[in-house]
Amino acid sequence: MVFFILSCKKNDTTPPPDTGLTPAMARDSLYALMNQWYYWYSYMPAVNKDNYADPYELLEAMRYKTLDKWSFVEDYDTFVAEMQGTFVGHGFRIGLDNQDNARIAEIYNLSPLYAEGVRRGWIVKSINGTAVAPILKSGDLNAYTNLIGPSTAGITNVFVFVKPDNTETTITSTKTTFTINSVILYDTLHLSSGITGHLVFDSFIQPSEQELNTAFGYFKACNVTDLILDLRYNSGGYLYIAQELASYIAGNALASDNSIFARLVYNDKNQAENYSYQFQPTTSPLTLNKLVVITSRLTASASEAVMNGKKYFFWPVTFKMVNSNNQGDYYAGFPPAKAVADDITHDFNDRNELCLSESIHYLETGSVSAKRASIFYRHTGFSEKPAWMNNGFSIEKLNR
């Protein structure tokens, strides 16, 4: 199977419940964790933990900044809600196009704005009478957050959109709680090279298991021979979901051979914890000739975080992931065969969308196009969805 990577370039807080855990106690637990489990523990700066008020400040001080862009601390309840697919808000990601128009880059199917007909590519002219594009252009996250309000159900905002036909529409939307769809879209493309599956996949979370089963059942029934896998906004999640996705793509032959999907390699203090994930048999395995993967700077590795606890979740990098040939250390990502713009002026299934168009060109011709080799343009973008990735530790687990 031929593998091809296409990179898309883009561009109230309620007091926590009283668990008896103080920020200082969480800080101390994190300090012990970092010294035992952190993958780059030998490169950590020397710090006095008592100089930091909470685990958020301590992690930032101890992180090996040369390579580590991923470790962070998260509220436990927030983490659980995210992994279950629970979302509070309007349900969209917003970004700038090459003409500095603010546009919807992604929208969830059960969101209130989706129900109003809003789709990827719509221009967001204003929110509550304030122009959105200048805020995105400045990169001022605080100004954007103040404009749209906290992630609380019941908050209402007034949007003025410019639709693809250049007409304006005003929509009053109230933030609600709903479950996101991690499979944003799945369909087939009938190309000169054959029937191609097309999957836009947002995150590796609990609802993904059934959604992927449905999508690949459809691909199997359609006898797809190639696949375009769009991961441009996928920032990670459960590793077992990544294992399932890879198994659908690889087919059952690798599962029959007990082939390795990924190995987790820990630091030299924890080599006994090294673990291998194998390809698993699936009900809808594909037999593919070519796989095209669309990525962006937001694309990050999926991982498992399955420990229960209270108040905090710690997400330090504790292992590196390698393939069956022990190849890893891809801290700078994978170099794409072709880099084009994340074309938020078109929806994901529009063949004029630049990333999809380039993927189709490759599948039909076997090579990347000479056109669209433009200067890298990194879009500014904000999402209502909090960021999370990689591996997690809970306070309760550490204190047992």
PEQUITA-V907993 format. One record per residue. SS is DSSP state (2 for helix, 1 for strand, 0 for the rest). BURIAL is I if it has 16 or more other C-alpha atoms within 10 Angstrom, else O. Layout:
BEGIN
((SS;BURIAL) (SS;BURIAL))
END
This chain:
BEGIN
((0;O) (1;O) (1;O) (1;I) (1;I) (1;I) (1;I) (1;I) (1;I) (0;I) (0;I) (0;O) (0;O) (0;O) (0;O) (0;O) (0;O) (0;O) (0;O) (0;O) (0;O) (0;O) (2;I) (2;O) (2;O) (2;I) (2;I) (2;I) (2;I) (2;I) (2;I) (2;O) (2;I) (2;I) (2;O) (2;O) (2;I) (0;I) (0;I) (0;I) (2;I) (2;O) (2;O) (0;I) (0;O) (0;O) (0;O) (0;O) (2;I) (2;O) (2;O) (0;I) (0;O) (0;I) (2;I) (2;I) (2;O) (2;I) (2;I) (2;O) (2;I) (2;I) (0;I) (0;I) (0;O) (0;O) (0;O) (0;O) (0;O) (0;O) (0;I) (1;I) (1;I) (1;I) (1;O) (2;I) (2;O) (2;O) (2;I) (2;O) (2;O) (2;I) (2;I) (0;O) (0;I) (1;I) (1;I) (1;I) (1;I) (0;I) (0;I) (1;I) (1;I) (1;I) (1;I) (1;I) (0;I) (0;I) (0;O) (0;O) (0;I) (1;I) (1;I) (1;I) (1;I) (1;I) (1;I) (0;I) (0;I) (0;I) (0;I) (2;I) (2;I) (2;I) (2;O) (0;O) (0;O) (0;I) (0;I) (0;I) (0;I) (0;I) (1;I) (1;I) (1;I) (1;I) (1;I) (0;O) (0;O) (1;O) (1;O) (0;I) (2;I) (2;O) (2;I) (2;I) (2;I) (2;O) (0;O) (0;O) (2;O) (2;O) (2;O) (2;O) (2;O) (2;O) (2;I) (2;I) (0;O) (0;O) (0;I) (0;I) (0;O) (0;O) (0;O) (1;I) (1;I) (1;I) (1;I) (1;I) (1;I) (1;I) (0;I) (0;O) (0;O) (0;O) (0;O) (1;O) (1;O) (1;O) (1;I) (1;O) (1;I) (1;I) (0;I) (1;I) (1;I) (1;I) (1;I) (0;I) (0;I) (0;I) (1;I) (1;I) (1;I) (1;I) (1;O) (1;I) (1;I) (1;O) (1;O) (0;O) (0;I) (1;O) (1;I) (1;I) (1;I) (1;I) (1;I) (1;I) (1;I) (0;I) (0;I) (1;I) (0;I) (0;I) (0;I) (2;I) (2;I) (2;O) (2;I) (2;I) (2;I) (2;O) (2;I) (2;I) (2;I) (2;I) (2;I) (2;I) (2;O) (0;O) (0;I) (0;I) (0;I) (1;I) (1;I) (1;I) (1;I) (1;I) (0;I) (0;I) (0;I) (0;I) (0;I) (0;I) (1;I) (0;I) (2;I) (2;I) (2;I) (2;I) (2;I) (2;I) (2;I) (2;I) (2;I) (2;I) (2;I) (2;I) (0;I) (2;I) (2;O) (2;I) (2;I) (2;O) (0;O) (0;O) (0;O) (1;I) (1;I) (1;I) (1;I) (1;I) (1;I) (1;I) (0;I) (0;O) (0;O) (0;O) (2;O) (2;O) (2;O) (0;O) (1;O) (1;I) (1;I) (1;I) (0;I) (0;I) (0;I) (0;I) (0;O) (0;I) (0;I) (0;I) (0;I) (0;I) (0;O) (1;I) (1;I) (1;I) (1;I) (1;I) (1;I) (0;I) (0;I) (0;I) (0;I) (0;I) (0;I) (0;I) (0;I) (0;I) (0;I) (0;O) (0;O) (0;O) (0;I) (0;I) (0;I) (1;I) (1;I) (1;I) (1;I) (0;I) (0;I) (0;I) (1;I) (1;I) (1;I) (1;I) (0;O) (0;O) (0;O) (0;O) (0;O) (0;O) (0;O) (0;O) (0;O) (0;O) (0;O) (0;O) (0;O) (0;I) (0;O) (1;I) (1;I) (1;I) (1;I) (0;I) (0;I) (0;I) (0;I) (0;I) (0;I) (0;I) (0;I) (0;O) (0;O) (0;O) (0;I) (2;I) (2;I) (2;I) (2;O) (2;I) (2;I) (2;I) (2;I) (2;I) (2;I) (2;O) (2;O) (0;O) (0;O) (0;I) (0;O) (0;O) (0;O) (0;O) (0;O) (0;O) (0;O) (0;O) (0;I) (0;I) (0;I) (0;I) (1;I) (1;I) (1;O) (0;I) (0;O) (0;O) (0;O) (0;I) (0;I) (0;I) (0;I) (0;I) (1;I) (1;I) (2;I) (2;I) (2;O) (2;O) (2;O) (0;O))
END
